[in-house]
Amino acid sequence: MKNKISHLLAGGITGAVLVLINVIFIIFDLTGNTKVSWIGSVINIGLLIYFIVELGKQHDHQKTFGELFSYGFKATAFTTLILTAFMVIYSFAFPNAADKAMELAREQMSTQQNLSEENIDAALEITRKFYFPILIGGTIFGTMLVGAIGSLIGAAVTKKNPSHPFQNQ
């Protein structure tokens, strides 16, 4: 019997890798750096594709596109739970993380010529007030969106030879 990688294990591994990447970004002060911010998304998609392709191989390519996509999306849901929990715990453990995020947002907004200081201050006040809902919502939406893309790609590139119900008749 072949070892089967469940969607929980795949999501757990992916979530752990993404948490590690976030910790590395925090340690090396790379949070908010647009030149490297895409790395987590690429790794997330790559791991999803790998796990979906492995699932296809484990089942002798008898899975359909929908089954493969479903597997990837379920793994993504578990990854999202892990990453969201990490972000909340990190924000409570290091309250200055919100201040740093506001500082980065101020820098990005100040480069836009059509925003006055009053507009920037008002936007940052609203953002500070709703920091946790924005953090949680952004993490959930972003991770699920990237996971859906990875699941679609993984399901599309995996070889499929599904059996049909009327095939043996």
C-alpha distance (Angstrom), angle and dihedral (degrees) to the residues before:
residue distance angle dihedral
M1 . . .
K2 3.78 . .
N3 3.79 121.2 .
K4 3.76 109.5 -107.0
I5 3.78 121.5 -147.1
S6 3.78 106.7 -141.6
H7 3.77 121.3 -146.0
L8 3.83 88.0 -113.2
L9 3.80 91.9 57.0
A10 3.80 91.8 45.1
G11 3.81 90.9 48.2
G12 3.80 91.4 45.2
I13 3.78 93.4 51.6
T14 3.80 91.8 45.6
G15 3.81 91.2 46.9
A16 3.81 92.0 49.5
V17 3.81 91.3 50.0
L18 3.82 91.5 49.1
V19 3.82 91.2 48.7
L20 3.81 88.9 50.7
I21 3.81 90.3 50.8
N22 3.81 89.9 50.3
V23 3.80 90.9 49.9
I24 3.81 90.0 50.6
F25 3.82 90.0 49.6
I26 3.82 89.8 50.3
I27 3.81 94.1 47.2
F28 3.80 93.1 48.7
D29 3.82 92.8 39.7
L30 3.81 93.7 -118.4
T31 3.82 97.3 134.9
G32 3.77 108.6 124.9
N33 3.81 92.5 18.1
T34 3.79 103.6 135.0
K35 3.81 92.0 -161.5
V36 3.83 92.8 67.4
S37 3.81 103.6 21.1
W38 3.82 91.8 96.3
I39 3.83 92.5 61.8
G40 3.81 93.7 85.0
S41 3.80 92.0 51.5
V42 3.80 93.1 49.2
I43 3.81 91.8 48.9
N44 3.81 90.8 46.6
I45 3.81 91.4 52.4
G46 3.81 92.2 43.5
L47 3.80 93.4 51.9
L48 3.80 91.8 46.9
I49 3.79 91.6 51.2
Y50 3.80 90.1 48.5
F51 3.82 94.1 50.4
I52 3.82 93.1 44.9
V53 3.81 92.4 49.5
E54 3.83 89.6 48.2
L55 3.81 90.1 51.0
G56 3.80 89.4 52.8
K57 3.81 91.1 50.7
Q58 3.81 92.8 47.0
H59 3.79 90.0 55.7
D60 3.82 94.5 44.6
H61 3.81 89.7 -109.0
Q62 3.81 91.2 -66.3
K63 3.83 93.4 130.5
T64 3.79 121.9 103.7
F65 3.78 125.6 -130.8
G66 3.81 89.9 -102.7
E67 3.80 93.6 51.4
L68 3.79 91.5 48.9
F69 3.80 92.6 46.9
S70 3.80 90.7 47.4
Y71 3.80 90.7 52.6
G72 3.81 91.3 51.6
F73 3.77 93.6 45.9
K74 3.82 92.3 49.8
A75 3.80 89.1 50.4
T76 3.81 87.9 49.8
A77 3.80 91.2 52.7
F78 3.80 90.4 55.8
T79 3.82 91.3 44.8
T80 3.80 88.5 52.1
L81 3.81 91.8 52.9
I82 3.81 91.3 51.5
L83 3.80 94.5 46.1
T84 3.81 93.7 45.3
A85 3.81 91.2 49.9
F86 3.81 89.7 50.3
M87 3.80 92.8 49.9
V88 3.83 92.5 49.8
I89 3.81 93.5 45.8
Y90 3.80 91.3 46.6
S91 3.81 91.7 49.5
F92 3.81 91.9 51.4
A93 3.81 93.6 43.4
F94 3.81 92.3 48.2
P95 3.82 108.8 31.7
N96 3.80 90.5 177.5
A97 3.83 87.2 70.8
A98 3.81 88.4 81.3
D99 3.82 90.4 51.3
K100 3.80 90.8 50.5
A101 3.81 90.4 49.3
M102 3.82 90.0 51.0
E103 3.81 90.2 49.0
L104 3.82 91.0 51.8
A105 3.80 90.7 47.0
R106 3.82 90.5 50.6
E107 3.82 90.8 51.6
Q108 3.79 91.9 49.7
M109 3.81 93.5 46.3
S110 3.81 93.2 47.1
T111 3.82 89.7 61.4
Q112 3.81 89.5 63.0
Q113 3.79 108.4 88.6
N114 3.79 95.9 -155.0
L115 3.84 94.0 63.4
S116 3.80 120.8 86.2
E117 3.82 123.3 -153.6
E118 3.82 89.3 -104.4
N119 3.81 90.8 54.1
I120 3.80 91.7 48.0
D121 3.82 91.9 47.9
A122 3.82 91.6 48.8
A123 3.81 92.5 48.2
L124 3.80 92.1 48.0
E125 3.81 91.8 48.5
I126 3.80 90.6 55.2
T127 3.80 90.8 44.2
R128 3.82 91.5 50.7
K129 3.81 90.7 49.1
F130 3.80 91.9 52.6
Y131 3.81 97.9 32.7
F132 3.82 97.4 126.6
P133 3.81 96.9 44.9
I134 3.82 88.9 47.5
L135 3.82 91.4 47.0
I136 3.80 93.5 48.4
G137 3.80 95.1 40.8
G138 3.78 92.9 45.9
T139 3.79 92.7 48.6
I140 3.80 92.6 48.2
F141 3.80 95.3 44.3
G142 3.80 95.3 43.2
T143 3.80 95.8 45.8
M144 3.80 93.7 45.1
L145 3.82 91.9 47.3
V146 3.80 92.9 50.5
G147 3.82 89.2 43.5
A148 3.80 91.8 51.9
I149 3.80 89.7 51.6
G150 3.81 91.4 47.9
S151 3.80 91.4 46.8
L152 3.81 91.6 50.7
I153 3.79 92.2 49.2
G154 3.81 92.8 44.1
A155 3.80 93.0 48.9
A156 3.80 90.9 46.2
V157 3.82 97.1 50.4
T158 3.81 96.9 42.3
K159 3.78 114.0 100.6
K160 3.81 111.4 -112.2
N161 3.80 130.3 -162.1
P162 3.78 100.8 159.1
S163 3.76 118.5 -179.6
H164 3.77 115.5 -119.3
P165 3.80 121.7 -137.2
F166 3.82 92.5 -122.4
Q167 3.80 95.9 41.1
N168 3.84 97.3 99.6
Q169 3.77 97.0 45.7
